[in-house]
Amino acid sequence: MRQRTKLIAVLFASTFALAGCVASDLERAGLGAAAGGLTAAALGGNVATGVAVGAAGGALCDDVNLCR
């Protein structure tokens, strides 16, 4: 369980670090979708839901000044 927690922390940290490097909402949505899907798979959750939430979060992160 501890390794899974570390994996999730690394995924989130790398997602936010990379989100600042991409230029468009579409690129951030793609990155968020990938991270959301991987996180859901690592946790044994619904991958489709993880992809949808990750894509929405990635597309909107610059609108709330989270990934700038």
FIMINU-553197 format. One record per residue: residue number from 1; z negated, x, y of N, C-alpha, C in turn. Coordinates in nm, 4 decimals, always signed. Layout:
<nodes>
<node n="NUM" n_zz="Z" n_xx="X" n_yy="Y" ca_zz="Z" ca_xx="X" ca_yy="Y" c_zz="Z" c_xx="X" c_yy="Y"/>
...
</nodes>
This chain:
<nodes>
<node n="1" n_zz="+0.0000" n_xx="+0.0826" n_yy="-0.1191" ca_zz="+0.0000" ca_xx="+0.0000" ca_yy="+0.0000" c_zz="+0.0000" c_xx="+0.0870" c_yy="+0.1254"/>
<node n="2" n_zz="-0.0681" n_xx="+0.2002" n_yy="+0.1214" ca_zz="-0.0760" ca_xx="+0.2864" ca_yy="+0.2386" c_zz="+0.0602" c_xx="+0.3474" c_yy="+0.2712"/>
<node n="3" n_zz="+0.1380" n_xx="+0.3820" n_yy="+0.1698" ca_zz="+0.2714" ca_xx="+0.4355" ca_yy="+0.1937" c_zz="+0.3611" c_xx="+0.3305" c_yy="+0.2566"/>
<node n="4" n_zz="+0.3469" n_xx="+0.2081" n_yy="+0.2146" ca_zz="+0.4270" ca_xx="+0.0996" ca_yy="+0.2706" c_zz="+0.3951" c_xx="+0.0816" c_yy="+0.4187"/>
<node n="5" n_zz="+0.2690" n_xx="+0.0912" n_yy="+0.4552" ca_zz="+0.2288" ca_xx="+0.0793" ca_yy="+0.5951" c_zz="+0.2877" c_xx="+0.1932" c_yy="+0.6774"/>
<node n="6" n_zz="+0.2855" n_xx="+0.3135" n_yy="+0.6229" ca_zz="+0.3455" ca_xx="+0.4276" ca_yy="+0.6924" c_zz="+0.4956" c_xx="+0.4088" c_yy="+0.7099"/>
<node n="7" n_zz="+0.5620" n_xx="+0.3586" n_yy="+0.6058" ca_zz="+0.7055" ca_xx="+0.3347" ca_yy="+0.6127" c_zz="+0.7377" c_xx="+0.2344" c_yy="+0.7226"/>
<node n="8" n_zz="+0.6623" n_xx="+0.1286" n_yy="+0.7305" ca_zz="+0.6857" ca_xx="+0.0268" ca_yy="+0.8326" c_zz="+0.6631" c_xx="+0.0838" c_yy="+0.9718"/>
<node n="9" n_zz="+0.5597" n_xx="+0.1634" n_yy="+0.9880" ca_zz="+0.5324" ca_xx="+0.2248" ca_yy="+1.1181" c_zz="+0.6464" c_xx="+0.3176" c_yy="+1.1591"/>
<node n="10" n_zz="+0.6981" n_xx="+0.3940" n_yy="+1.0652" ca_zz="+0.8089" ca_xx="+0.4838" ca_yy="+1.0951" c_zz="+0.9344" c_xx="+0.4048" c_yy="+1.1299"/>
<node n="11" n_zz="+0.9604" n_xx="+0.2963" n_yy="+1.0582" ca_zz="+1.0768" ca_xx="+0.2129" ca_yy="+1.0886" c_zz="+1.0686" c_xx="+0.1545" c_yy="+1.2297"/>
<node n="12" n_zz="+0.9535" n_xx="+0.1019" n_yy="+1.2655" ca_zz="+0.9391" ca_xx="+0.0447" ca_yy="+1.3988" c_zz="+0.9516" c_xx="+0.1511" c_yy="+1.5068"/>
<node n="13" n_zz="+0.8886" n_xx="+0.2649" n_yy="+1.4869" ca_zz="+0.8946" ca_xx="+0.3712" ca_yy="+1.5868" c_zz="+1.0376" c_xx="+0.4216" c_yy="+1.6044"/>
<node n="14" n_zz="+1.1074" n_xx="+0.4408" n_yy="+1.4952" ca_zz="+1.2446" ca_xx="+0.4896" ca_yy="+1.5062" c_zz="+1.3364" c_xx="+0.3845" c_yy="+1.5665"/>
<node n="15" n_zz="+1.3106" n_xx="+0.2580" n_yy="+1.5384" ca_zz="+1.3915" ca_xx="+0.1516" ca_yy="+1.5975" c_zz="+1.3761" c_xx="+0.1488" c_yy="+1.7485"/>
<node n="16" n_zz="+1.2539" n_xx="+0.1562" n_yy="+1.7963" ca_zz="+1.2328" ca_xx="+0.1544" ca_yy="+1.9406" c_zz="+1.2864" c_xx="+0.2808" c_yy="+2.0063"/>
<node n="17" n_zz="+1.2771" n_xx="+0.3922" n_yy="+1.9387" ca_zz="+1.3316" ca_xx="+0.5164" ca_yy="+1.9945" c_zz="+1.4833" c_xx="+0.5089" c_yy="+2.0039"/>
<node n="18" n_zz="+1.5478" n_xx="+0.4566" n_yy="+1.9019" ca_zz="+1.6934" ca_xx="+0.4460" ca_yy="+1.9031" c_zz="+1.7434" c_xx="+0.3345" c_yy="+1.9942"/>
<node n="19" n_zz="+1.6638" n_xx="+0.2321" n_yy="+2.0136" ca_zz="+1.7063" ca_xx="+0.1193" ca_yy="+2.0963" c_zz="+1.7336" c_xx="+0.1621" c_yy="+2.2393"/>
<node n="20" n_zz="+1.6637" n_xx="+0.2612" n_yy="+2.2876" ca_zz="+1.6871" ca_xx="+0.3104" ca_yy="+2.4225" c_zz="+1.8140" c_xx="+0.3927" c_yy="+2.4344"/>
<node n="21" n_zz="+1.8712" n_xx="+0.4351" n_yy="+2.3222" ca_zz="+1.9899" ca_xx="+0.5204" ca_yy="+2.3239" c_zz="+2.1202" c_xx="+0.4427" c_yy="+2.3190"/>
<node n="22" n_zz="+2.1154" n_xx="+0.3184" n_yy="+2.2818" ca_zz="+2.2383" ca_xx="+0.2400" ca_yy="+2.2710" c_zz="+2.2636" c_xx="+0.1669" c_yy="+2.4020"/>
<node n="23" n_zz="+2.3901" n_xx="+0.1368" n_yy="+2.4273" ca_zz="+2.4291" ca_xx="+0.0892" ca_yy="+2.5588" c_zz="+2.4366" c_xx="-0.0624" c_yy="+2.5709"/>
<node n="24" n_zz="+2.4680" n_xx="-0.1327" n_yy="+2.4654" ca_zz="+2.4943" ca_xx="-0.2762" ca_yy="+2.4801" c_zz="+2.3967" c_xx="-0.3593" c_yy="+2.3976"/>
<node n="25" n_zz="+2.3913" n_xx="-0.4869" n_yy="+2.4329" ca_zz="+2.3079" ca_xx="-0.5802" ca_yy="+2.3573" c_zz="+2.3545" c_xx="-0.5909" c_yy="+2.2128"/>
<node n="26" n_zz="+2.4851" n_xx="-0.5835" n_yy="+2.1911" ca_zz="+2.5391" ca_xx="-0.5935" ca_yy="+2.0551" c_zz="+2.4930" c_xx="-0.4759" c_yy="+1.9691"/>
<node n="27" n_zz="+2.4946" n_xx="-0.3561" n_yy="+2.0252" ca_zz="+2.4482" ca_xx="-0.2389" ca_yy="+1.9498" c_zz="+2.2993" c_xx="-0.2493" c_yy="+1.9196"/>
<node n="28" n_zz="+2.2206" n_xx="-0.2936" n_yy="+2.0186" ca_zz="+2.0766" ca_xx="-0.3100" ca_yy="+1.9962" c_zz="+2.0497" c_xx="-0.4196" c_yy="+1.8935"/>
<node n="29" n_zz="+2.1304" n_xx="-0.5259" n_yy="+1.8953" ca_zz="+2.1137" ca_xx="-0.6327" ca_yy="+1.7967" c_zz="+2.1434" c_xx="-0.5814" c_yy="+1.6561"/>
<node n="30" n_zz="+2.2460" n_xx="-0.4998" n_yy="+1.6425" ca_zz="+2.2784" ca_xx="-0.4425" ca_yy="+1.5117" c_zz="+2.1690" c_xx="-0.3509" c_yy="+1.4604"/>
<node n="31" n_zz="+2.1170" n_xx="-0.2695" n_yy="+1.5490" ca_zz="+2.0067" ca_xx="-0.1805" ca_yy="+1.5117" c_zz="+1.8822" c_xx="-0.2607" c_yy="+1.4750"/>
<node n="32" n_zz="+1.8536" n_xx="-0.3641" n_yy="+1.5527" ca_zz="+1.7384" ca_xx="-0.4498" ca_yy="+1.5234" c_zz="+1.7546" c_xx="-0.5242" c_yy="+1.3919"/>
<node n="33" n_zz="+1.8772" n_xx="-0.5693" n_yy="+1.3649" ca_zz="+1.9033" ca_xx="-0.6401" ca_yy="+1.2395" c_zz="+1.8806" c_xx="-0.5490" c_yy="+1.1198"/>
<node n="34" n_zz="+1.9289" n_xx="-0.4258" n_yy="+1.1308" ca_zz="+1.9090" ca_xx="-0.3306" ca_yy="+1.0210" c_zz="+1.7609" c_xx="-0.3014" c_yy="+0.9999"/>
<node n="35" n_zz="+1.6893" n_xx="-0.2783" n_yy="+1.1091" ca_zz="+1.5462" ca_xx="-0.2497" ca_yy="+1.0970" c_zz="+1.4695" c_xx="-0.3701" c_yy="+1.0445"/>
<node n="36" n_zz="+1.5053" n_xx="-0.4883" n_yy="+1.0906" ca_zz="+1.4381" ca_xx="-0.6093" ca_yy="+1.0424" c_zz="+1.4627" c_xx="-0.6341" c_yy="+0.8950"/>
<node n="37" n_zz="+1.5867" n_xx="-0.6112" n_yy="+0.8506" ca_zz="+1.6186" ca_xx="-0.6288" ca_yy="+0.7094" c_zz="+1.5473" c_xx="-0.5280" c_yy="+0.6210"/>
<node n="38" n_zz="+1.5443" n_xx="-0.4023" n_yy="+0.6647" ca_zz="+1.4743" ca_xx="-0.2994" ca_yy="+0.5874" c_zz="+1.3244" c_xx="-0.3252" c_yy="+0.5816"/>
<node n="39" n_zz="+1.2682" n_xx="-0.3678" n_yy="+0.6927" ca_zz="+1.1247" ca_xx="-0.3960" ca_yy="+0.6952" c_zz="+1.0914" c_xx="-0.5133" c_yy="+0.6042"/>
<node n="40" n_zz="+1.1726" n_xx="-0.6193" n_yy="+0.6098" ca_zz="+1.1493" ca_xx="-0.7349" ca_yy="+0.5235" c_zz="+1.1610" c_xx="-0.6967" c_yy="+0.3760"/>
<node n="41" n_zz="+1.2591" n_xx="-0.6140" n_yy="+0.3449" ca_zz="+1.2750" ca_xx="-0.5699" ca_yy="+0.2061" c_zz="+1.1568" c_xx="-0.4847" c_yy="+0.1616"/>
<node n="42" n_zz="+1.1080" n_xx="-0.3982" n_yy="+0.2503" ca_zz="+0.9942" ca_xx="-0.3126" ca_yy="+0.2160" c_zz="+0.8673" c_xx="-0.3941" c_yy="+0.1946"/>
<node n="43" n_zz="+0.8565" n_xx="-0.5048" n_yy="+0.2666" ca_zz="+0.7376" ca_xx="-0.5894" ca_yy="+0.2535" c_zz="+0.7519" c_xx="-0.6975" c_yy="+0.1470"/>
<node n="44" n_zz="+0.8710" n_xx="-0.7086" n_yy="+0.0897" ca_zz="+0.8936" ca_xx="-0.8119" ca_yy="-0.0104" c_zz="+0.9149" c_xx="-0.9493" c_yy="+0.0508"/>
<node n="45" n_zz="+0.9570" n_xx="-0.9527" n_yy="+0.1764" ca_zz="+0.9794" ca_xx="-1.0797" ca_yy="+0.2456" c_zz="+1.1239" c_xx="-1.1229" c_yy="+0.2370"/>
<node n="46" n_zz="+1.1567" n_xx="-1.2249" n_yy="+0.3127" ca_zz="+1.2922" ca_xx="-1.2781" ca_yy="+0.3170" c_zz="+1.3773" c_xx="-1.1876" c_yy="+0.4051"/>
<node n="47" n_zz="+1.4769" n_xx="-1.1232" n_yy="+0.3468" ca_zz="+1.5595" ca_xx="-1.0271" ca_yy="+0.4191" c_zz="+1.6416" c_xx="-1.0968" c_yy="+0.5276"/>
<node n="48" n_zz="+1.6942" n_xx="-1.2153" n_yy="+0.4997" ca_zz="+1.7739" ca_xx="-1.2877" ca_yy="+0.5988" c_zz="+1.6915" c_xx="-1.3194" c_yy="+0.7238"/>
<node n="49" n_zz="+1.5676" n_xx="-1.3577" n_yy="+0.7037" ca_zz="+1.4794" ca_xx="-1.3837" ca_yy="+0.8177" c_zz="+1.4511" c_xx="-1.2551" c_yy="+0.8940"/>
<node n="50" n_zz="+1.4279" n_xx="-1.1465" n_yy="+0.8241" ca_zz="+1.4058" ca_xx="-1.0174" ca_yy="+0.8879" c_zz="+1.5254" c_xx="-0.9733" c_yy="+0.9704"/>
<node n="51" n_zz="+1.6445" n_xx="-0.9944" n_yy="+0.9169" ca_zz="+1.7668" ca_xx="-0.9590" ca_yy="+0.9892" c_zz="+1.7792" c_xx="-1.0440" c_yy="+1.1157"/>
<node n="52" n_zz="+1.7548" n_xx="-1.1740" n_yy="+1.1041" ca_zz="+1.7673" ca_xx="-1.2629" ca_yy="+1.2201" c_zz="+1.6664" c_xx="-1.2294" c_yy="+1.3288"/>
<node n="53" n_zz="+1.5426" n_xx="-1.2070" n_yy="+1.2902" ca_zz="+1.4388" ca_xx="-1.1735" ca_yy="+1.3876" c_zz="+1.4657" c_xx="-1.0364" c_yy="+1.4492"/>
<node n="54" n_zz="+1.5062" n_xx="-0.9415" n_yy="+1.3682" ca_zz="+1.5368" ca_xx="-0.8082" ca_yy="+1.4188" c_zz="+1.6542" c_xx="-0.8084" c_yy="+1.5154"/>
<node n="55" n_zz="+1.7579" n_xx="-0.8851" n_yy="+1.4836" ca_zz="+1.8740" ca_xx="-0.8932" ca_yy="+1.5725" c_zz="+1.8365" c_xx="-0.9564" c_yy="+1.7059"/>
<node n="56" n_zz="+1.7590" n_xx="-1.0629" n_yy="+1.7015" ca_zz="+1.7156" ca_xx="-1.1274" ca_yy="+1.8257" c_zz="+1.6286" c_xx="-1.0335" c_yy="+1.9081"/>
<node n="57" n_zz="+1.5366" n_xx="-0.9663" n_yy="+1.8428" ca_zz="+1.4502" ca_xx="-0.8717" ca_yy="+1.9131" c_zz="+1.5282" c_xx="-0.7562" c_yy="+1.9732"/>
<node n="58" n_zz="+1.6248" n_xx="-0.7046" n_yy="+1.8991" ca_zz="+1.7061" ca_xx="-0.5947" ca_yy="+1.9496" c_zz="+1.7915" c_xx="-0.6351" c_yy="+2.0680"/>
<node n="59" n_zz="+1.8491" n_xx="-0.7546" n_yy="+2.0599" ca_zz="+1.9347" ca_xx="-0.8003" ca_yy="+2.1689" c_zz="+1.8559" c_xx="-0.8294" c_yy="+2.2960"/>
<node n="60" n_zz="+1.7324" n_xx="-0.8724" n_yy="+2.2806" ca_zz="+1.6529" ca_xx="-0.9142" ca_yy="+2.3963" c_zz="+1.5555" c_xx="-0.8079" c_yy="+2.4468"/>
<node n="61" n_zz="+1.5433" n_xx="-0.6946" n_yy="+2.3767" ca_zz="+1.4399" ca_xx="-0.5980" ca_yy="+2.4145" c_zz="+1.4599" c_xx="-0.5405" c_yy="+2.5540"/>
<node n="62" n_zz="+1.5856" n_xx="-0.5230" n_yy="+2.5975" ca_zz="+1.6058" ca_xx="-0.4703" ca_yy="+2.7324" c_zz="+1.5793" c_xx="-0.5745" c_yy="+2.8399"/>
<node n="63" n_zz="+1.5896" n_xx="-0.7011" n_yy="+2.8047" ca_zz="+1.5626" ca_xx="-0.8090" ca_yy="+2.9011" c_zz="+1.4157" c_xx="-0.8167" c_yy="+2.9401"/>
<node n="64" n_zz="+1.3291" n_xx="-0.7688" n_yy="+2.8531" ca_zz="+1.1851" ca_xx="-0.7683" ca_yy="+2.8825" c_zz="+1.1363" c_xx="-0.6260" c_yy="+2.9090"/>
<node n="65" n_zz="+1.2305" n_xx="-0.5343" n_yy="+2.9354" ca_zz="+1.2008" ca_xx="-0.3944" ca_yy="+2.9684" c_zz="+1.1194" c_xx="-0.3230" c_yy="+2.8611"/>
<node n="66" n_zz="+1.1465" n_xx="-0.3525" n_yy="+2.7357" ca_zz="+1.0752" ca_xx="-0.2899" ca_yy="+2.6257" c_zz="+1.1469" c_xx="-0.1641" c_yy="+2.5766"/>
<node n="67" n_zz="+1.2786" n_xx="-0.1609" n_yy="+2.5827" ca_zz="+1.3525" ca_xx="-0.0486" ca_yy="+2.5247" c_zz="+1.4345" c_xx="+0.0278" c_yy="+2.6278"/>
<node n="68" n_zz="+1.3948" n_xx="+0.0245" n_yy="+2.7505" ca_zz="+1.4669" ca_xx="+0.1018" ca_yy="+2.8527" c_zz="+1.4012" c_xx="+0.2330" c_yy="+2.8755"/>
</nodes>
